[in-house]
Amino acid sequence: MRFWRMGLVLAMAALLAGCTSGGLGDRVAVKAVYVEKEADYEARILVLEAAPSADTGQASEQARCLAGSGTTVYEALQAAEQSESKRLFYGQNELLFIGPRLMEDGVLDACRYLASDTSGRPNMAVYGLDADPDTFEQLQQEGTEFLNSVEQLEKRGLFKTYLYQFEGDSGIIPGLSVQENTAAFDKLTLYGAGRPTAVWRGAKAQLARLLAGQADEMELTLEPLSVSFQVRSPKLRFEPVFTREGMELDVRFSGTIQRLVSPRGAALPGQDRQLEEAIDREVHSLLNELVDDTLRKGNDVFLLGSRLANLDERTCAAMQADGRLSQAGVVQFDCLLRMV
């Protein structure tokens, strides 16, 4: 997302060079789409209106919303498009925001539709947003402040879900809240059979990033221990092994603890083993809870079953067929986090 300004400039250059049938003044670039379901579907198309500048690589921009409603997502988007006299350029459409009511019912259907529609793009990042349509429009009155705050969250390691991933009836959608016209990360919502089945916040949401392979580093706050710290170079090592019952997946989580904040004051590396062991136990418990919410309920969004299939695909398929894959103990965690 950090390249969107450059992309906007390139899009303008293409228009000026005559690569399209219309002139620059006849088009506006779409940056994001917002969809909500109230009495009808409500759509908001966020556009950035750019003006060329004499400075190389620079472009001024103004954000505004096009509004529309209808009995379907298609009708709502069409109504929003028809409210604009200029032609819309969807080549830079990067963000899909889902309103709170649609997040509760129908979000996966809407995502699958948008994945096949010209107003959507497969690599759009999908976020739930606790803002109704009017609030979303008001966010743009201050320019691009809200968009910039989403960009900063992504740079700091926000969980990413893309539109192309919603082919089935399960998935994870990160939720954002609005605080003083800027975005703040709030939660992850897990979907199974098209419905929300779990909500993860805090350390559990960060560990979900780890299991999804999206964590280069993490900030964890373990409330039962009243400690906060940064995990540098987090690593997961997966080792599928045969057992009497079939197979199990041994997962070793290791990393270095830095910047630890505790009510007891500074903790010294190698001299507070009890705290390190308490951290390992709490993280171990949270990881097990994530498996309970997913694989044990038949919703393998972290693709843990594929790790077992790498060892023996036939045995893994048999375990899935007779329910053994969802039993407790199939995934065993070993945590080793140490202060440096």
Secondary structure, DSSP 4 states (H G I P E B T S, - for coil): -TTHHHHHHHHHHHHHTT-SSS-GGGEEEEEEEEEEESSSEEEEEEEEEEEE-SSTT-EEEEEEEEEEEESSHHHHHHHHHHT-SSEEE-TT--EEEE-HHHHHTTHHHHHHHHHTSTT--TT-EEEEES--HHHHHHHGGG-SHHHHHHHHHHHTT----BGGGTTSS-EEEEEEEEETTEEEEEEEEEEETTEEEEEE-HHHHHHHHHHTT--SEEEEEEGGGTEEEEEEEEEEEEEEEEETTEEEEEEEEEEEEEEEE-TT-PPPTTT-HHHHHHHHHHHHHHHHHHHHHTGGGT--TT-HHHHHHTT-HHHHHHHHHTTGGGSTTSEEEEEEEEE-
